[in-house]
Amino acid sequence: YSHASWFMYKSRKLSVHWNHEYVGENYRAEMGFVPRIQNYNPETQQYVYNAYWRIEPSLEYSIYPNSSLINRHSFRVSYDEYYNNDFSTNERSINKRYVLRFVNQSDFRIDAKNQKIYLPFQTDITFSNNTPLDTGYYSFSTLSLKYATSPIKPFNGDFFTTYGQYYTGNKLTYGGNISYRLQPIANISIDFEQNFIWMPGNDQVKLTLISPRFDLTFTKKLFFTTFIQYNTQIDNININARFQYRFKPMSDFYIVYTDNYNSNIFGIKNRALVLKLIYWLNL
């Protein structure tokens, strides 16, 4: 079984949030997805199921200055902790955030995060066949900066960078999103992310993720979406194309084509063509 609660109080200046969850180790959602209870043991190459508890409170306070440029200053503190079934810590995150929101809806934010994570198995946390870390607790801190342009503009984007400790090493991450909206027929965007990981006794690890996306609206009933992803972590190029025909309200017919290539030799890993029909029956 599982259970949870979620509460929020929100006013113009103050926002208070509380969440708790419990999921038992034998809870299975065969038609859905239950996070965290399924853990892969690389030594035995088997999955281990564990129950977990979670608490997630947060507090945010906003100040609205009398300014023609700045809309508000926001200060937020959030706490997120997962417990094992015996209430020992599995993962803990404490985040302090400051947001400067401008009148045109663009914003700049700073995040300072402290994390504590328990590794139940020896794990290569660089995902690059480096020496795995031993089991046990690891604590580290990071600092992030992010700027997002006004989303109401046809051409918009966001850019971020994060630097700090990463288990026993250090990590630098930067990336962002660029989007162009050609109303009413198209939305073109690209996401990109670059990670550099330095671990003691290992070479520098460089991971790259690039994801362009094209959304086209031909009519009120015909839509087409193409998503491409280049991922150096698993040496993979993925292409996903989806045609959608909405023949009546809440009823759709989809044609989805997916292709995966090895980015080193461009050899085909797998491909699939899927047809999906959704029909809304109102009795």
Stockholm file with secondary structure:
# STOCKHOLM 1.0

chainA/1-283         YSHASWFMYKSRKLSVHWNHEYVGENYRAEMGFVPRIQNYNPETQQYVYNAYWRIEPSLEYSIYPNSSLINRHSFRVSYDEYYNNDFSTNERSINKRYVLRFVNQSDFRIDAKNQKIYLPFQTDITFSNNTPLDTGYYSFSTLSLKYATSPIKPFNGDFFTTYGQYYTGNKLTYGGNISYRLQPIANISIDFEQNFIWMPGNDQVKLTLISPRFDLTFTKKLFFTTFIQYNTQIDNININARFQYRFKPMSDFYIVYTDNYNSNIFGIKNRALVLKLIYWLNL
#=GR chainA/1-283 SS CEEEEEEEEECSSEEEEEEEEEECTTCCCTTSCCCSSEEEETTTTEEEECCEEEECCEEEEEECCSCSSEEEEEEEEEEEEEECTTSCEEEEEEEEEEEEEETTSCEEEEEEEEEEEEESSCBCTTSSSCCCBCSEEEEEEEEEEEEECCTTSSEEEEEEEEEEEETTEEEEEEEEEEEEEETTTEEEEEEEEEEEEECTTSCCEEEEEEEEEEEEECSSSEEEEEEEEEETTTTEEEEEEEEEEEEETTEEEEEEEEEEEETTTCCEEEEEEEEEEECCCCC
#=GC SS_cons         CEEEEEEEEECSSEEEEEEEEEECTTCCCTTSCCCSSEEEETTTTEEEECCEEEECCEEEEEECCSCSSEEEEEEEEEEEEEECTTSCEEEEEEEEEEEEEETTSCEEEEEEEEEEEEESSCBCTTSSSCCCBCSEEEEEEEEEEEEECCTTSSEEEEEEEEEEEETTEEEEEEEEEEEEEETTTEEEEEEEEEEEEECTTSCCEEEEEEEEEEEEECSSSEEEEEEEEEETTTTEEEEEEEEEEEEETTEEEEEEEEEEEETTTCCEEEEEEEEEEECCCCC
//
